[in-house]
Amino acid sequence: MVSPLSPQTPLSHTPASPLQTVAVVGLGTMGSGIAEVLVRAGRDVVGIDISEAQAALCVAALESSTARAVERGRLTERERTEALARLRTGTDLREAAAADLVIEVAPESYEIKHQIFRELDGIVRPQTILATGTNALSVTRLAADSARPERVLGVHFFNPAQAMRLVEVVSSVLTAPAAVAAVTNLALDLGKEPVAVGDRPGFVADGLLFGYLNQAAAMYEARYASREDIDAAMRLGCGLPMGPLALLDLIGVDTARTVLDAMYAESHDRLHAPAPILKQLSEAGLTGRKTGRGFYTYEAPGSATVVRDALTPLDGGVRPQGRLVRSVGVAGSGTMASGIAEVFAKAGYDVVLAARSEEKAKAARARIGKSLARSVDKGRMTADAAAGTLDRITAAGTYDAFADVDLAVEAVAEDLEVKRQLFATLDKVCKPGAVLATTTSSLPVVACARATSRPQDVIGMHFFNPAPAMKLVEVVRTVLTADDVHATVREVCGTIRKHAVDCGDRAGFIVNALLFPYLNNAIKMVQDHYASLDDIDAAMKLGGGYPMGPFELLDVVGLDVSLAIEKVLHREFRDPGLAPAPLLEHLVAAGCLGRKTGRGFREYARR
């Protein structure tokens, strides 16, 4: 297994990097960012690009960013002047002759990169290290074509290089350890956190990220959900900084297609086969922000401002009128049920919280009381408001108490037979016209609907845990759901201040269908001894801006829950790439279920 390069190692304990003069070949967005990082860390930089105009843009970008840093008190004027003096630019590779390290950030093409490396072989000194910034091509293949393969490696910065802390240091089987150590020490000197990885397309972060992005593109292409709803679902449901389609536009649709092509050539995993829409957009020149149009339309090429286009939903568009909802029944006594009941009561609804026994229902109501008390302690609501909220919740030990509710929401165990039996009961006790909703995260909503005599009144409302805090609700229509039932739930989501996204009734809906294959692929990386748990978690947090690494998240969710969702996805889509990783199955079989058992992928102190 690859050993982590400890990002916690103090810089003072790290030998200073001998790499003082660095040439950066290719001064696009990434190359310019790397050049800025280097000069601000005291390195002398030679920026080289075939275009004089691009080289001038790099200098202008550095002047502008360092001026902003001075304004914000992050640099002194003297430090800015010294940093600017450390950068010189040119258009001839021979200007790299004195460099200790050359980092090429040219377009993702073997032909272009091979040509650069062959020319550099005849220019630089024997001890110079040659690094490729590729995130898709084989470092080994590039090294093998060099006259000094032992001095060739990959150094993968993340965009924007100035802000992102992760650097993947990529070794081929030919790379000398001394070269890896020198570049690792440089990354530490730059204030980055290096992770050592082997040579395979995508490495760690992009290897996990691009499979997820590809699945999101395929989901959109299939018209399963709108681009806005897919992006909102992943931001609000997973806490990601950007939605996948917006991120594809930022990265570049053509770049994503290149990375995925390289990944698929090695893995032959259908999850890595580029979604056809990526090819269509690329060949039409709609490659994202840089051209002004990709999945979204932008104000101008290079702009981050999205503007309305033909696919933008109309504000306040005409919807069927929903049914009147004054009272809500919540079925269940667990964390999810009590959280949902709290959400509705806070919004002013009268709530009946029913469970299999009055004792369980009262315990769930007491849990809500404690939650409201914490909100009062934190100044989020007044004591009177908390008391009023709790007064609106009635605990009941029988579902007969749902006789007069306008909306019944089940939040019982994630077991289809249990849910079907409950819906058969709701069908008998709820009044005609009541909306019946399931909070399932992975089971077919239509199966719950078919357990009733009124399938048109059944819909999915997938809340996220903890329900009081999480803003997202996936609204899941079946082929039998009535339009006014869908409209009712959309209106209710607005009243309870949740962001509703629409999707159809298929396994995983939006969030879990995109999230769990990503988690499964992370497990496969560890299973294949490609990278460690710590390296993968660090890569996704530092390189992808994820709030939690995949193994942290798996242990929180529960490995048994994760395995159940993986199995549902695999059964539904019949894709071999979705088969649960054997390591996950083994841990579940051993009773290692995550934080709740004290051991999952990691061990936890018992409370």
RODO-682567 format. One record per residue (C-alpha): residue number from 1; residue in one letter; x, y negated, z negated. Coordinates in steps of 0.25 Angstrom, whole numbers. Each point is the difference from the previous one (the first is absolute). Example, Ala and Ser with C-alpha at 12.3 -4.5 7.8 and 13.67 -1.06 7.14 Angstrom:
NODE	num	residuo	px	py	pz
NODE	1	A	49	18	-31
NODE	2	S	6	-14	2
END
This chain:
NODE	num	residuo	px	py	pz
NODE	1	M	0	0	0
NODE	2	V	5	-14	3
NODE	3	S	5	-7	-12
NODE	4	P	-6	-14	-3
NODE	5	L	10	-12	0
NODE	6	S	-4	-5	-13
NODE	7	P	-6	-14	2
NODE	8	Q	2	-3	-14
NODE	9	T	15	0	0
NODE	10	P	5	-14	-4
NODE	11	L	7	-7	11
NODE	12	S	11	-3	-10
NODE	13	H	3	15	0
NODE	14	T	0	2	15
NODE	15	P	13	-2	7
NODE	16	A	0	-12	9
NODE	17	S	-3	3	15
NODE	18	P	12	-2	9
NODE	19	L	-10	-3	11
NODE	20	Q	2	-15	0
NODE	21	T	-2	-3	15
NODE	22	V	-12	5	7
NODE	23	A	-5	0	14
NODE	24	V	-15	0	3
NODE	25	V	-3	4	14
NODE	26	G	-14	-4	4
NODE	27	L	-6	-12	-6
NODE	28	G	-15	2	0
NODE	29	T	-8	-1	-12
NODE	30	M	7	11	-7
NODE	31	G	14	-3	4
NODE	32	S	-2	-15	-4
NODE	33	G	-5	5	-13
NODE	34	I	12	9	-3
NODE	35	A	9	-11	4
NODE	36	E	-6	-10	-10
NODE	37	V	1	11	-11
NODE	38	L	14	2	3
NODE	39	V	5	-15	0
NODE	40	R	-8	-3	-12
NODE	41	A	7	11	-7
NODE	42	G	14	-6	4
NODE	43	R	3	8	12
NODE	44	D	6	-6	13
NODE	45	V	-10	4	11
NODE	46	V	2	1	15
NODE	47	G	-14	0	7
NODE	48	I	0	5	14
NODE	49	D	-12	1	10
NODE	50	I	0	0	15
NODE	51	S	-9	-12	0
NODE	52	E	6	-13	-4
NODE	53	A	-14	-5	-3
NODE	54	Q	-2	11	-10
NODE	55	A	13	-3	-6
NODE	56	A	-4	-14	-2
NODE	57	L	-14	4	-6
NODE	58	C	8	8	-10
NODE	59	V	8	-12	-4
NODE	60	A	-13	-9	-1
NODE	61	A	-7	11	-8
NODE	62	L	12	0	-10
NODE	63	E	0	-15	-1
NODE	64	S	-15	-1	-2
NODE	65	S	0	11	-11
NODE	66	T	11	-5	-7
NODE	67	A	-5	-14	0
NODE	68	R	-13	6	-7
NODE	69	A	8	7	-10
NODE	70	V	7	-13	-4
NODE	71	E	-14	-7	-1
NODE	72	R	-4	11	-9
NODE	73	G	12	-1	-9
NODE	74	R	5	14	4
NODE	75	L	13	-6	7
NODE	76	T	8	-12	-2
NODE	77	E	3	-9	12
NODE	78	R	15	5	-1
NODE	79	E	-4	14	0
NODE	80	R	-8	-2	12
NODE	81	T	11	-7	8
NODE	82	E	9	11	-4
NODE	83	A	-10	11	5
NODE	84	L	-2	-7	13
NODE	85	A	15	-1	2
NODE	86	R	1	15	-2
NODE	87	L	-8	3	13
NODE	88	R	5	-1	14
NODE	89	T	-7	5	12
NODE	90	G	4	5	14
NODE	91	T	-4	8	12
NODE	92	D	12	9	1
NODE	93	L	2	13	-7
NODE	94	R	15	-3	-1
NODE	95	E	-3	-10	-10
NODE	96	A	-2	12	-10
NODE	97	A	15	4	1
NODE	98	A	3	-5	-14
NODE	99	A	-12	6	-7
NODE	100	D	1	10	-11
NODE	101	L	-14	4	3
NODE	102	V	-9	-1	12
NODE	103	I	-15	1	-1
NODE	104	E	-8	2	13
NODE	105	V	-15	-4	0
NODE	106	A	-2	1	15
NODE	107	P	-13	5	6
NODE	108	E	-4	15	-4
NODE	109	S	6	6	13
NODE	110	Y	11	11	0
NODE	111	E	6	-6	13
NODE	112	I	1	-14	-6
NODE	113	K	6	5	-13
NODE	114	H	10	10	7
NODE	115	Q	5	-11	9
NODE	116	I	2	-10	-12
NODE	117	F	8	11	-8
NODE	118	R	8	4	12
NODE	119	E	4	-14	2
NODE	120	L	3	-2	-15
NODE	121	D	9	12	0
NODE	122	G	10	-7	9
NODE	123	I	-1	-13	-8
NODE	124	V	0	2	-15
NODE	125	R	11	5	-9
NODE	126	P	1	15	-3
NODE	127	Q	-5	-2	-15
NODE	128	T	-12	-9	4
NODE	129	I	-13	7	-4
NODE	130	L	-11	0	11
NODE	131	A	-15	0	-5
NODE	132	T	-13	1	7
NODE	133	G	-12	-7	-5
NODE	134	T	-9	10	7
NODE	135	N	-12	5	-7
NODE	136	A	-4	10	11
NODE	137	L	12	6	7
NODE	138	S	10	10	-4
NODE	139	V	12	-5	-7
NODE	140	T	7	13	3
NODE	141	R	-2	-1	15
NODE	142	L	5	-14	0
NODE	143	A	12	4	-8
NODE	144	A	3	12	9
NODE	145	D	2	-10	12
NODE	146	S	10	-8	-8
NODE	147	A	15	1	0
NODE	148	R	-1	-1	-15
NODE	149	P	-12	8	-5
NODE	150	E	5	1	-14
NODE	151	R	-1	-16	-1
NODE	152	V	-15	0	5
NODE	153	L	-12	0	-9
NODE	154	G	-14	-7	-1
NODE	155	V	-3	-12	-9
NODE	156	H	-15	-2	1
NODE	157	F	-5	-13	-6
NODE	158	F	-15	-4	-1
NODE	159	N	-7	-12	6
NODE	160	P	1	-11	-5
NODE	161	A	15	4	-4
NODE	162	Q	1	-12	-9
NODE	163	A	-11	4	-9
NODE	164	M	-1	16	1
NODE	165	R	10	6	-10
NODE	166	L	1	14	6
NODE	167	V	11	4	9
NODE	168	E	1	15	5
NODE	169	V	14	4	2
NODE	170	V	-1	11	11
NODE	171	S	11	11	1
NODE	172	S	2	9	12
NODE	173	V	8	14	-2
NODE	174	L	12	-7	6
NODE	175	T	0	-13	-9
NODE	176	A	12	-1	-10
NODE	177	P	-4	-2	-15
NODE	178	A	9	-12	-1
NODE	179	A	-8	-7	11
NODE	180	V	-13	3	-7
NODE	181	A	6	-5	-13
NODE	182	A	5	-13	6
NODE	183	V	-14	-3	6
NODE	184	T	-7	4	-13
NODE	185	N	9	-10	-8
NODE	186	L	-3	-11	10
NODE	187	A	-15	2	-2
NODE	188	L	2	-1	-15
NODE	189	D	8	-13	2
NODE	190	L	-12	-5	8
NODE	191	G	-9	2	-11
NODE	192	K	-7	12	7
NODE	193	E	-4	13	-5
NODE	194	P	7	11	9
NODE	195	V	-6	14	2
NODE	196	A	8	11	6
NODE	197	V	-7	8	11
NODE	198	G	3	10	11
NODE	199	D	-2	-2	14
NODE	200	R	-14	3	5
NODE	201	P	-10	-10	7
NODE	202	G	-6	-10	-9
NODE	203	F	9	4	-12
NODE	204	V	-8	-1	-13
NODE	205	A	-9	-13	1
NODE	206	D	-3	0	14
NODE	207	G	-1	15	1
NODE	208	L	-12	-1	-10
NODE	209	L	-5	-14	5
NODE	210	F	-2	3	15
NODE	211	G	-7	12	-2
NODE	212	Y	-11	-7	-8
NODE	213	L	0	-12	10
NODE	214	N	-2	10	11
NODE	215	Q	-12	6	-7
NODE	216	A	-6	-13	-2
NODE	217	A	2	-4	15
NODE	218	A	-7	13	3
NODE	219	M	-11	-2	-10
NODE	220	Y	-3	-14	7
NODE	221	E	1	6	14
NODE	222	A	-11	10	-4
NODE	223	R	-9	-12	-4
NODE	224	Y	-1	7	-13
NODE	225	A	1	-14	-7
NODE	226	S	3	-14	4
NODE	227	R	14	-5	-1
NODE	228	E	-4	-10	-11
NODE	229	D	-6	11	-8
NODE	230	I	12	9	2
NODE	231	D	9	-11	-5
NODE	232	A	-8	-4	-11
NODE	233	A	-2	14	-5
NODE	234	M	15	2	-1
NODE	235	R	3	-13	-6
NODE	236	L	-11	0	-11
NODE	237	G	-1	15	-2
NODE	238	C	15	3	-1
NODE	239	G	6	-14	-4
NODE	240	L	8	-1	13
NODE	241	P	5	-13	4
NODE	242	M	-5	1	14
NODE	243	G	-10	9	8
NODE	244	P	6	10	10
NODE	245	L	-5	-7	12
NODE	246	A	5	-13	-4
NODE	247	L	13	6	-3
NODE	248	L	2	7	13
NODE	249	D	-2	-14	6
NODE	250	L	11	-6	-8
NODE	251	I	9	12	3
NODE	252	G	-3	0	14
NODE	253	V	-9	10	7
NODE	254	D	11	4	10
NODE	255	T	10	2	-12
NODE	256	A	-10	9	-7
NODE	257	R	-2	8	12
NODE	258	T	15	2	2
NODE	259	V	2	4	-14
NODE	260	L	-12	10	1
NODE	261	D	6	6	13
NODE	262	A	13	3	-7
NODE	263	M	-7	6	-12
NODE	264	Y	-9	9	8
NODE	265	A	12	4	9
NODE	266	E	6	6	-13
NODE	267	S	-12	4	-8
NODE	268	H	-10	4	11
NODE	269	D	-10	-3	-11
NODE	270	R	-13	-6	6
NODE	271	L	-1	-10	-11
NODE	272	H	13	-6	7
NODE	273	A	-5	0	14
NODE	274	P	-3	-14	4
NODE	275	A	-15	-4	0
NODE	276	P	-3	-3	15
NODE	277	I	-5	-14	-4
NODE	278	L	15	-3	-4
NODE	279	K	4	3	15
NODE	280	Q	-12	-8	6
NODE	281	L	3	-12	-8
NODE	282	S	15	1	2
NODE	283	E	-1	1	15
NODE	284	A	-10	-11	1
NODE	285	G	10	-9	-7
NODE	286	L	-9	-1	-13
NODE	287	T	11	3	-10
NODE	288	G	-4	-8	-12
NODE	289	R	4	-13	-6
NODE	290	K	12	-2	9
NODE	291	T	-9	-1	12
NODE	292	G	-12	-6	-6
NODE	293	R	-9	12	1
NODE	294	G	0	14	-5
NODE	295	F	-11	7	-8
NODE	296	Y	-4	-15	-4
NODE	297	T	1	-13	8
NODE	298	Y	10	-11	-6
NODE	299	E	0	-15	2
NODE	300	A	13	1	8
NODE	301	P	11	10	3
NODE	302	G	8	1	-13
NODE	303	S	-11	-5	-9
NODE	304	A	-6	7	-12
NODE	305	T	-13	-7	1
NODE	306	V	-11	9	5
NODE	307	V	-11	-7	9
NODE	308	R	-14	5	4
NODE	309	D	-1	9	12
NODE	310	A	-11	9	6
NODE	311	L	2	10	-10
NODE	312	T	-1	-9	-12
NODE	313	P	-13	3	-9
NODE	314	L	-10	-12	0
NODE	315	D	-1	-7	-13
NODE	316	G	-14	2	-6
NODE	317	G	-3	9	12
NODE	318	V	-15	5	1
NODE	319	R	-2	13	-9
NODE	320	P	-13	7	-3
NODE	321	Q	-6	-4	-13
NODE	322	G	3	9	-12
NODE	323	R	-9	5	-10
NODE	324	L	-2	-7	-14
NODE	325	V	10	5	-11
NODE	326	R	-3	-5	-14
NODE	327	S	4	13	-8
NODE	328	V	11	10	2
NODE	329	G	2	14	-5
NODE	330	V	14	6	-2
NODE	331	A	1	15	-1
NODE	332	G	12	5	-8
NODE	333	S	8	-2	-12
NODE	334	G	15	-1	4
NODE	335	T	9	-12	2
NODE	336	M	-5	-3	14
NODE	337	A	-15	1	-4
NODE	338	S	2	-10	-12
NODE	339	G	8	-9	9
NODE	340	I	-10	-1	10
NODE	341	A	-11	-2	-10
NODE	342	E	8	-12	-6
NODE	343	V	1	-6	14
NODE	344	F	-15	0	3
NODE	345	A	-3	-5	-14
NODE	346	K	10	-11	1
NODE	347	A	-7	-4	13
NODE	348	G	-13	-1	-8
NODE	349	Y	-7	13	4
NODE	350	D	-8	8	-10
NODE	351	V	8	13	-1
NODE	352	V	-4	14	-4
NODE	353	L	12	9	-3
NODE	354	A	-4	14	0
NODE	355	A	8	13	-3
NODE	356	R	-3	14	-3
NODE	357	S	-2	-3	-14
NODE	358	E	-3	-12	-8
NODE	359	E	13	1	-8
NODE	360	K	8	-1	12
NODE	361	A	-8	-11	6
NODE	362	K	2	-8	-14
NODE	363	A	15	3	0
NODE	364	A	1	-6	14
NODE	365	R	-8	-12	-4
NODE	366	A	9	-2	-12
NODE	367	R	12	1	10
NODE	368	I	-6	-12	7
NODE	369	G	-1	-7	-13
NODE	370	K	15	1	-3
NODE	371	S	3	-4	15
NODE	372	L	-8	-13	-2
NODE	373	A	6	-2	-14
NODE	374	R	14	0	7
NODE	375	S	-5	-10	10
NODE	376	V	-5	-9	-11
NODE	377	D	14	1	-7
NODE	378	K	7	-4	13
NODE	379	G	-9	-12	2
NODE	380	R	-7	6	13
NODE	381	M	-14	-1	-6
NODE	382	T	-7	-6	-12
NODE	383	A	-5	9	-11
NODE	384	D	-14	-4	3
NODE	385	A	2	4	15
NODE	386	A	6	13	-5
NODE	387	A	-12	3	-9
NODE	388	G	-10	-3	11
NODE	389	T	7	9	9
NODE	390	L	0	12	-9
NODE	391	D	-15	-3	-4
NODE	392	R	-3	2	15
NODE	393	I	5	14	-1
NODE	394	T	-9	11	-5
NODE	395	A	5	14	-3
NODE	396	A	-8	12	4
NODE	397	G	2	15	-2
NODE	398	T	-9	3	12
NODE	399	Y	-1	-4	15
NODE	400	D	-15	-2	-2
NODE	401	A	4	-14	-5
NODE	402	F	3	-3	15
NODE	403	A	-15	0	3
NODE	404	D	-1	-15	2
NODE	405	V	14	-4	5
NODE	406	D	2	-6	14
NODE	407	L	14	6	2
NODE	408	A	5	12	-6
NODE	409	V	16	2	1
NODE	410	E	6	14	-4
NODE	411	A	14	1	-5
NODE	412	V	1	14	-5
NODE	413	A	10	10	2
NODE	414	E	6	1	14
NODE	415	D	-6	14	3
NODE	416	L	-10	1	12
NODE	417	E	-9	10	-7
NODE	418	V	-1	-9	-12
NODE	419	K	-4	-12	8
NODE	420	R	-10	7	9
NODE	421	Q	-7	5	-13
NODE	422	L	0	-14	-5
NODE	423	F	-6	-6	13
NODE	424	A	-11	11	0
NODE	425	T	-3	-5	-14
NODE	426	L	0	-15	4
NODE	427	D	-9	3	11
NODE	428	K	-10	5	-10
NODE	429	V	1	-11	-10
NODE	430	C	3	-13	8
NODE	431	K	-11	-8	5
NODE	432	P	-3	0	16
NODE	433	G	9	-11	6
NODE	434	A	11	1	-10
NODE	435	V	14	0	6
NODE	436	L	8	12	-4
NODE	437	A	16	-2	0
NODE	438	T	11	10	-2
NODE	439	T	14	-5	-4
NODE	440	T	7	12	6
NODE	441	S	14	-3	5
NODE	442	S	2	12	9
NODE	443	L	-13	8	1
NODE	444	P	-10	-1	11
NODE	445	V	-11	-10	-4
NODE	446	V	-10	7	10
NODE	447	A	1	13	-8
NODE	448	C	-6	-8	-12
NODE	449	A	-10	-6	9
NODE	450	R	-5	13	5
NODE	451	A	-2	5	-14
NODE	452	T	-12	-10	-1
NODE	453	S	-13	-2	8
NODE	454	R	4	-15	3
NODE	455	P	14	1	7
NODE	456	Q	-2	-14	6
NODE	457	D	1	-6	-14
NODE	458	V	13	6	-3
NODE	459	I	14	-7	2
NODE	460	G	14	0	-5
NODE	461	M	5	-11	-10
NODE	462	H	15	4	-3
NODE	463	F	5	-9	-11
NODE	464	F	14	0	-4
NODE	465	N	6	3	-14
NODE	466	P	-1	-8	-9
NODE	467	A	-13	-5	6
NODE	468	P	0	-13	-8
NODE	469	A	13	-5	6
NODE	470	M	1	6	14
NODE	471	K	-7	-9	10
NODE	472	L	-3	11	11
NODE	473	V	-12	8	3
NODE	474	E	0	9	12
NODE	475	V	-15	1	5
NODE	476	V	-2	13	7
NODE	477	R	-11	2	10
NODE	478	T	-5	13	4
NODE	479	V	-6	3	14
NODE	480	L	-13	0	-8
NODE	481	T	1	-13	-9
NODE	482	A	-10	-10	3
NODE	483	D	4	-14	4
NODE	484	D	-7	-7	-11
NODE	485	V	7	10	-10
NODE	486	H	13	-5	6
NODE	487	A	-4	-14	-1
NODE	488	T	-4	2	-15
NODE	489	V	13	5	-4
NODE	490	R	8	-11	7
NODE	491	E	-9	-10	-7
NODE	492	V	2	7	-13
NODE	493	C	15	0	2
NODE	494	G	0	-15	2
NODE	495	T	-8	-2	-13
NODE	496	I	10	8	-8
NODE	497	R	12	-7	6
NODE	498	K	6	11	8
NODE	499	H	5	0	14
NODE	500	A	-7	11	8
NODE	501	V	6	7	12
NODE	502	D	-9	8	9
NODE	503	C	4	14	5
NODE	504	G	-6	13	5
NODE	505	D	-2	13	-8
NODE	506	R	13	8	2
NODE	507	A	11	5	-10
NODE	508	G	8	-10	-7
NODE	509	F	-8	-12	6
NODE	510	I	10	-11	2
NODE	511	V	9	-1	-12
NODE	512	N	2	15	-3
NODE	513	A	1	4	14
NODE	514	L	12	-10	2
NODE	515	L	6	1	-14
NODE	516	F	1	15	-3
NODE	517	P	7	5	13
NODE	518	Y	11	-11	-4
NODE	519	L	1	6	-14
NODE	520	N	1	14	6
NODE	521	N	11	-4	9
NODE	522	A	8	-6	-11
NODE	523	I	-1	14	-7
NODE	524	K	5	7	12
NODE	525	M	12	-10	0
NODE	526	V	4	5	-14
NODE	527	Q	-4	15	3
NODE	528	D	10	-1	12
NODE	529	H	11	-6	-9
NODE	530	Y	0	-12	9
NODE	531	A	-1	-10	-11
NODE	532	S	-2	-1	-15
NODE	533	L	-13	-4	-7
NODE	534	D	7	-13	-5
NODE	535	D	5	-4	13
NODE	536	I	-13	2	7
NODE	537	D	-8	-8	-11
NODE	538	A	11	-11	1
NODE	539	A	-1	0	15
NODE	540	M	-15	-2	1
NODE	541	K	0	-10	-11
NODE	542	L	12	-8	5
NODE	543	G	-1	2	15
NODE	544	G	-15	1	1
NODE	545	G	-5	-9	-11
NODE	546	Y	-9	11	-6
NODE	547	P	-4	-2	-14
NODE	548	M	4	14	-4
NODE	549	G	9	11	7
NODE	550	P	-8	12	5
NODE	551	F	5	9	-11
NODE	552	E	-4	-10	-11
NODE	553	L	-14	-1	7
NODE	554	L	-1	15	1
NODE	555	D	2	2	-15
NODE	556	V	-10	-11	-3
NODE	557	V	-11	6	9
NODE	558	G	3	14	-4
NODE	559	L	6	11	8
NODE	560	D	-12	8	-1
NODE	561	V	-9	-11	5
NODE	562	S	10	-3	11
NODE	563	L	1	15	5
NODE	564	A	-16	0	0
NODE	565	I	0	-12	9
NODE	566	E	11	5	9
NODE	567	K	-7	13	2
NODE	568	V	-13	-7	4
NODE	569	L	8	-8	10
NODE	570	H	6	12	6
NODE	571	R	-13	8	1
NODE	572	E	-7	-12	7
NODE	573	F	11	-4	10
NODE	574	R	6	14	2
NODE	575	D	14	-7	2
NODE	576	P	12	8	-4
NODE	577	G	7	-12	-5
NODE	578	L	-11	-2	-10
NODE	579	A	2	13	-7
NODE	580	P	4	-2	-15
NODE	581	A	15	0	-3
NODE	582	P	3	14	-6
NODE	583	L	7	-8	-11
NODE	584	L	-13	-7	-4
NODE	585	E	-7	13	-1
NODE	586	H	11	7	-8
NODE	587	L	0	-12	-11
NODE	588	V	-16	1	-1
NODE	589	A	1	15	-1
NODE	590	A	10	-2	-12
NODE	591	G	-9	-10	-7
NODE	592	C	9	-12	3
NODE	593	L	-11	-10	4
NODE	594	G	6	-13	-3
NODE	595	R	-1	-10	-12
NODE	596	K	-12	7	-5
NODE	597	T	7	13	-3
NODE	598	G	14	-7	-4
NODE	599	R	7	6	13
NODE	600	G	-2	-2	15
NODE	601	F	11	-4	9
NODE	602	R	6	-6	-13
NODE	603	E	-1	2	-14
NODE	604	Y	-7	-9	-10
NODE	605	A	0	-2	-15
NODE	606	R	-12	6	-7
NODE	607	R	-9	-10	-6
END
